[in-house]
Amino acid sequence: MSKEGGCFCGNVRIKYSGEPQGKALCHCMDCRKITGSTYSTNLIIPGEGFEVTKGTPKTIAKKADSGNTITSHFCGDCGSTLWRDGASFGPAKVVKVGVMDDVKALEEAKPAIELYAPERVSWVQSTSGAQQLKAMPGSEAVA
């Protein structure tokens, strides 16, 4: 079964099939800036099950808090970030759950881990049962 989503204006559409490899919240400064909020809610999707079905997203690559380069893929018209990728994730895509069409997508994306947990704002509680990490796996300051 494939799941579909898109940006705010609808000019860029994505879909994926298969089960997510992971579900994570991220409290890093990059995720705060690209979401305009306190954190991002993410699904790690196998690359072979992911595709852009409409439009051509713009990209911006930068050195992430982990020290690795990460690329954000976003709509050039409305600015919605749809996914991120980079060497840290191999061929997997880090899909921003809020762009998915299914109203239950966020409910089904309960995170197993929280990245950059020490950076969480004080008025947001940790997710019950989620592993709390200092950084992203693969960076120097993980647990």
Beta strands, then each sheet from edge to edge (+ up, - down):
strand 1: 2-6
strand 2: 13-17
strand 3: 22-26
strand 4: 40-45
strand 5: 50-54
strand 6: 58-63
strand 7: 69-74
strand 8: 81-86
strand 9: 93-96
strand 10: 113-115
strand 11: 131-132
sheet 1: 1+ 2- 5+
sheet 2: 6+ 7- 8+ 9- 4+ 3- 10- 11-
end
